[in-house]
């Protein structure tokens, strides 16, 4: 019994050292932020009447970003919409169906012209760049600004096999970066089943596996593409 206890006590430091090493390996890794940029443009040429957002601004879906519509076009749409509203408020006997349909067509046409000369955010995201300023002439189809969708922001990093074997989809991690206001919470969404080609070799200890994590939507705007981050597991 004494010999067994002695052997157990001798084994404990070895076990502790092994656990400590594993935890040390899983502590932190260097990663980089990635994302898919959306470039927004207008299908017609014209002068920029307004840029409604600035670089670095967080926008929600539907936020107006820019417009090339002039005051006359905006006024024409407003007047047509007002006339249609007045007609629809009156008794049907006051106007013919053809007159009402004509007003509806006029409203639709003026609204379509405004839509052709403006853009709204298609998703929640961050404005990464604005390429033109108010008053600038923009060719048809030329990108006016770029947005990084929140749902497309992710951080990739590489870990050794001993760590990759313990990582699972849905595990929470913490991201740190010099430009961030504080820690960013993220969730692992992908662990590569195969080692990266660059790490392939005879020694399995040198193998590295790509891991991806996505920040929570409320903090995703703090990250920018190409940004270096520290991933704490």
C-alpha positions in Angstrom: 0.0 0.0 0.0 2.8 2.4 0.9 4.6 1.6 -2.3 1.4 2.2 -4.3 0.9 5.6 -2.7 4.5 6.5 -3.3 4.2 5.6 -6.9 1.0 7.7 -7.2 2.6 10.8 -5.7 5.6 10.4 -8.1 3.2 10.2 -11.0 1.2 13.3 -10.1 3.9 15.8 -11.0 4.3 14.1 -14.4 0.5 14.3 -15.0 0.4 17.9 -13.9 3.3 18.8 -16.2 1.6 17.1 -19.1 -1.7 18.9 -18.5 0.1 22.2 -18.1 1.8 21.7 -21.4 -1.4 21.0 -23.2 -3.1 24.0 -21.7 -0.1 26.1 -22.6 -0.3 24.9 -26.2 -4.0 25.9 -26.3 -3.6 29.3 -24.8 -3.3 31.7 -27.7 -2.4 31.9 -31.4 -1.9 34.6 -34.0 -4.6 35.0 -36.6 -5.8 37.4 -39.3 -9.2 38.8 -40.1 -10.8 37.9 -43.4 -14.0 39.1 -45.2 -15.9 39.4 -48.5 -16.2 43.0 -49.7 -19.3 44.2 -51.5 -18.8 47.1 -53.9 -21.9 49.2 -54.5 -22.5 51.3 -57.6 -25.3 53.0 -59.6 -26.1 51.7 -63.2 -26.3 55.3 -64.5 -23.7 58.0 -64.7 -24.1 61.3 -62.8 -22.8 63.6 -60.1 -22.8 62.5 -56.5 -25.6 64.5 -54.7 -24.9 63.0 -51.3 -22.7 60.5 -49.5 -24.7 59.5 -46.4 -22.0 57.4 -44.7 -18.3 57.7 -43.9 -15.5 55.2 -43.9 -15.6 52.9 -40.8 -19.3 53.5 -40.2 -21.5 50.5 -39.1 -24.7 50.3 -41.2 -27.8 48.2 -41.0 -29.7 46.7 -43.9 -31.7 49.3 -45.8 -29.5 52.3 -44.7 -29.2 54.8 -47.5 -25.6 55.1 -48.6 -25.4 57.6 -51.5 -27.5 59.3 -54.1 -27.0 60.9 -57.5 -30.6 62.1 -57.8 -31.0 65.9 -58.2 -33.4 68.1 -56.4 -35.8 68.2 -59.4 -36.0 64.4 -59.6 -36.7 64.2 -55.8 -39.3 66.9 -56.1 -41.0 65.2 -59.1 -41.4 62.0 -57.1 -42.7 63.8 -54.0 -45.3 65.8 -56.0 -46.5 62.7 -57.9 -46.9 60.7 -54.6 -48.7 63.6 -53.0 -51.2 63.9 -56.0 -51.9 60.2 -55.9 -52.5 60.3 -52.1 -55.0 63.2 -52.5 -56.8 61.4 -55.3 -57.1 58.1 -53.3 -58.5 60.0 -50.3 -61.3 61.4 -52.4 -64.4 59.6 -53.5 -63.9 57.2 -56.4 -66.5 59.1 -58.4 -64.2 62.1 -58.6 -61.7 60.5 -60.9 -61.7 57.8 -63.5 -59.8 54.5 -63.1 -57.6 55.6 -66.0 -56.6 58.8 -64.2 -55.7 56.9 -61.0 -53.7 54.3 -63.0 -51.9 57.1 -64.7 -50.9 58.7 -61.4 -49.7 55.4 -60.0 -47.6 54.9 -63.1 -46.1 58.3 -62.7 -45.2 57.6 -59.0 -43.6 54.3 -60.0 -41.6 55.9 -62.8 -40.2 58.7 -60.6 -39.5 56.3 -57.8 -37.6 54.0 -60.2 -35.5 56.9 -61.4 -34.5 57.6 -57.8 -33.6 54.0 -57.2 -31.4 53.9 -60.2 -29.4 56.8 -58.9 -29.0 55.7 -55.3 -28.0 52.7 -53.2 -28.9 51.3 -49.8 -27.0 48.8 -47.6 -28.0 45.2 -48.8 -26.9 43.8 -45.4 -25.6 44.8 -42.0 -22.0 45.7 -42.4 -19.1 48.2 -42.1 -18.2 50.8 -44.7 -14.6 50.0 -45.7 -14.0 52.7 -48.2 -15.7 55.6 -50.1 -14.3 56.2 -53.5 -16.1 59.5 -54.4 -17.1 62.7 -52.7 -20.2 64.9 -53.0 -20.2 66.7 -56.4 -17.9 64.1 -58.1 -18.8 62.7 -61.5 -19.3 58.9 -61.5 -19.3 56.8 -64.6 -22.2 54.3 -65.0 -21.4 51.1 -63.0 -18.4 52.5 -61.2 -18.1 51.4 -57.5 -18.9 54.4 -55.2 -18.2 52.7 -51.9 -17.5 49.3 -50.3 -19.2 47.4 -47.5 -17.9 44.5 -45.4 -20.9 42.4 -44.4 -21.0 41.5 -40.7 -21.9 37.9 -41.5 -18.9 37.5 -43.7 -16.3 38.6 -41.2 -14.1 35.8 -39.8 -10.7 35.1 -38.3 -8.5 32.3 -39.4 -5.5 30.9 -37.5 -3.5 27.7 -37.4 -3.0 25.2 -34.6 -0.9 22.0 -34.1 -2.6 18.6 -34.3 -2.6 18.2 -30.5 -4.8 21.3 -30.3 -7.0 20.8 -33.4 -8.0 17.4 -32.0 -9.7 19.2 -29.1 -11.4 21.9 -31.0 -15.1 21.6 -32.0 -17.6 23.6 -34.0 -19.4 26.0 -31.7 -16.6 26.5 -29.1 -16.2 30.0 -27.9 -12.9 31.9 -28.2 -11.8 35.5 -27.5 -10.1 37.8 -30.0 -7.7 40.6 -29.2 -6.4 43.3 -31.5 -4.6 46.6 -31.2 -7.4 48.5 -32.9 -10.3 46.9 -31.0 -12.0 48.7 -28.1 -11.8 45.5 -26.1 -12.0 41.7 -26.3 -14.2 40.3 -29.1 -16.1 37.1 -28.5 -16.2 34.6 -31.3 -17.2 31.1 -32.1 -15.3 28.4 -34.0 -17.1 27.5 -37.2 -14.5 25.4 -39.0 -11.6 23.1 -38.2 -9.8 21.7 -41.2 -9.7 17.9 -41.4 -6.3 18.0 -43.2 -3.1 19.8 -42.4 -2.1 22.8 -44.4 0.2 22.0 -47.3 2.9 24.3 -46.0 3.2 22.3 -42.8 3.2 18.9 -44.4 6.2 16.8 -43.6 7.5 13.7 -41.9 7.2 15.1 -38.3 3.5 15.1 -37.2 4.4 17.6 -34.5 5.0 20.2 -37.2 1.6 19.8 -38.8 -0.7 22.8 -38.6 -4.5 22.8 -39.1 -6.5 25.8 -40.2 -9.3 27.0 -37.9 -11.9 29.7 -38.5 -14.0 31.6 -36.0 -16.7 34.2 -36.5 -17.2 37.1 -34.1 -20.6 37.7 -32.5 -22.6 40.1 -34.7 -22.7 42.9 -32.1 -18.9 43.1 -32.1 -18.0 42.1 -35.7 -17.8 45.7 -36.8 -14.7 46.1 -34.6 -12.7 43.9 -37.0 -11.3 44.9 -40.4 -9.9 42.6 -43.2 -6.2 41.9 -43.0 -6.1 42.8 -39.3 -3.8 40.9 -37.1 -5.5 39.4 -34.0 -4.6 37.2 -31.1 -7.0 34.2 -30.6 -7.3 33.0 -27.0 -8.7 29.5 -26.7 
